[in-house]
Amino acid sequence: MFIKEIIKLEKTIIHQCLFFINSFPRFKKIVVWVLKKSPKVRKRLIDKLIYRPTESVGRGEHTIKFKELTVDSRAIYLALKTEIEQQKRETNANSN
Amino acid sequence: MRIVIDLQGAQTESRFRGVGRYSLSMAKAIITNSKDHQVIIVLSNLFPDTIEPIRAYFDKILSQEYIQVWYAPDPVLEQKTDKVSHRKITELMREAFIESLQPDIIYITSLFEGFGDAAVTSVGLFDTQTPVCITSHDLIPLQNPVLYLEPNDAYKKYYMEKLECLSKASLLLAISESSRQEVIDHINFPASLVINTSEAVESHFKPLFIADETKLELGLKLNIQQPFILYTGGADERKNLVRLIKSYASLPTKLRQEHQLVFAGKIPPINVLQLQTAAKKAGLKEHELRFTGYITDEELIQLYNLCKLYVFPSFHEGFGLPALEAMACGAAVIAANATSLPEVVGHTEALFDPFSQASISDKMTNVLTDEVLRQTLIKKGLKQAQKFSWDKSAITAIDEMEKTYLDSSGKPALSKYVLTRLLNTLLEKKLLNNHSDQQLYVLSQALANNHPKPRKKELFIDVSELVNGDAKTGIQRVTRSILNELLKNQPKEYNIKPVYATLTEQGYRYTQKFNLEASDIEDELIQARIGDIFIGLDLQHHVVCAQKNYLLALRNRGIKIHFVIYDLLPILMPQVFSVNAEQGHKDWLNVVTKFDTVMCISHAVEKELITWHQNQNIISHRGFQSDWFHLGADHHNVLPSLGLPKNTDDILGQLAIQPTFLMVGTIEPRKGHKQVLKAFERLWQEGIAINLAIVGKQGWMMEETNKKLKQHPELNKQLFWFEGISDEYLEKVYANSLCLIAASEGEGFGLPLIEAAQHNISIIARDIPVFREVAKSHAFFFKETDAEGLAKKIKQWLMLYGKNTHPKSGLMPWMTWQQSAQQLLTSLGIGGQIT
């Protein structure tokens, strides 16, 4: 189980790194150059990224963040939130 | 008339009982007898595992777009909210969703769902206008309160609320005359609005010839060693199973020794324990009773066909479907002389007093010892079963629904602004005041799914690799080319949306990367809705595997999901890939073949996939669907890379001096470079003046060949190696070559063959199915796997060339990327010519 977790984590880290590198053209050029020059490194990277088993990402274990909502969901959330707060303010005002 | 059927009765635990079977069969019969009426099935997302099997059940008779899923927050995630609020919110959400479908009548196949699970049913809480029709299966708890209601206050409260809902219905369907009378007598419902539509059995419940081998297999699996008396059905007290066991125990010893008593189907463990204890008390030995546990429909039908006697001792039934199923399969059936069972069984000699052990035991003895009586029961049972049909039930139900609809059609429709009305209702009733942000997120998400904004359908094209890193392999070239075509020429009914996912975050996002106008907008999560389509065009094994659950959820919602498969090489030729490649590819195929269609890039790959799939145990409820399309090859659409080295003219001059054979592709073990090089060494030794030009980067597992190439005595004389050259230079190399050698042992397509044809140079290709498919008669094929054999073939080709009788590639057909994209869409049934 522990090894499985490590493998999963390793792949995630490499993937995040690539995502980061991809956002910066200069970094990207260097990395592409290295990979071109070394087929072994390229192959090892592909193996790690593509062929290691991956577990499905679930939502059950973690809480949802605002940015994980779709545009439509966010609009509904904001409408509800505003109204609920308004209601609460009115209730407080009335009780005072 | 639009009939919306709430089919939660086929989703909850009821799906393992008669109610589930009834719900599916009745809905199916309504659809097939609906004529001009429109039927929409509504399912709850809170039973995700049941959605795909139900979609599959209706697949051939109802378009998937008419199976709609409504969303509600999962009660497990809602622990902080009190249960009453949660249920109220969910009831309102359900009614609002159904109202948004603009039904003329709502039909609930089973109202009494949701005690102890996440189902919700209600009438008139939000939608007060649309008439509701409900099937009333029975009122057993109301008639037996001491047994069912008194011991459990919560259940009593729940049950009474449901009765109130029942009384608000516009039309009730009863499943037998007996149950109809119960409704009229006990809840004071107008008799004219309670209609007996009865139940029936599906046509596959019939007498079968069962081979000895099958009998043996079934017996071994279910541990049945001798002729048997069968019971199948529920196990609650009214089913009278303890008395059945006692009656069996009091059979004459010889009869008991000759017959086992088999309880078929899923029975809760606590009830099994109870029954085993009763059997022990009655002096029965362990092998005399058998509990099969869950069995398939096929096994159930076999058991009905094989049993010596079927006993149904229940003293209260709404209908008693298992008895009818058994009769339809040609079983001798005896049943209790109580409630609906006399109607179902239809003849008195098959009935016994369920409250008398002696009566049950005597009837069992009579049938087991009197073959004439047994045969009479079988004959009468088969005849009786024919009186019941789902078509009859459905036609009666539809007729009554029509009347109800016509009676109610003067009422105003309220289906506009459903979401706004729902939000206002939730706020007015102050049901959300104690909700945390997290709970509001979940609720908002469900509401957005239930009430999507009107928009054109979207065709999601997965370009994850292009966005996340771009490995720049041939696959990304394909992805880019097809995406370009689709973006340039959008199909009429769809908006093309390139999307991507990552390993760490659940869900796919729209990408702005391919927007023609520059944009700073952050990539948003896709808001998929029924009718949208997802095509997994790019290849990112790990991301697809990571998003499996998300994709399954999309499919549940009614989004069609297709994947493109480029090859099966890591599985078919594991020796030329790394250790993990084979398993990784298998894992990925296991995921993608679960969805709607897999599109292969050639017919040859499709055949390989079908062969592979046949040997796997992949559960796919709607069956495995595959097809193929060909890739495009008009590279003038893709911007070529430029650049020529200083010695270009010298090298090209050398290529032009004598016939040049060209190989294009990365140097990998499967590409056949080793064999070709050895063949050319032989030809050079024989003094044949020809060149070998290899265009391709160093790949993996070929260190020895790479070294040999670099140190070869013929290098830059008759052997040329172009590593990582520009498209501009490649064009010139093609122009100076005579023939392409495609020696690869395995490919998904065969693009170099088409490139050769475009340059009008000849082709010598290995005889593999995909090259035959692409080149047809326009190439010279070889099967030889050794250098000597290949050398002979090359000489043979040179002779043909000398006589000008060699196969010419110039007329080889090939497609543009626009045609390729069109073929992909057409094969997937995505309507509308791309414009």
Interface residues (C-beta under 8 A of the other chain):
Chain A: K11 T12 H15 Q16 L18 F19 I21 N22 K36 P39 K40 K43 I46 D47 L49 I50 Y51 R52 P53 T54 E55 S56 V57 G58 R59 T63 I64 F66 E68 L69 T70 V71 D72 S73 R74 A75 I76 Y77 A79 L80 K81 E83 I84 Q87 K88
Chain B: L419 L423 L426 L427 K430 L432 N433 H435 D437 Q438 L440 Y441 V442 L443 S444 Q445 L447 A448 P452 K453 N468 G469 D470 A471 T502 L503 T504 E505 Q506 G507 E524 L525 I526 Q527 Q540 H541 H542 V543 C545 A546 Q547 K548 N549 Y550 P570 S578 N580 A581 Q583 G584 H585 D587 K697 Q698 G699 W700 G724
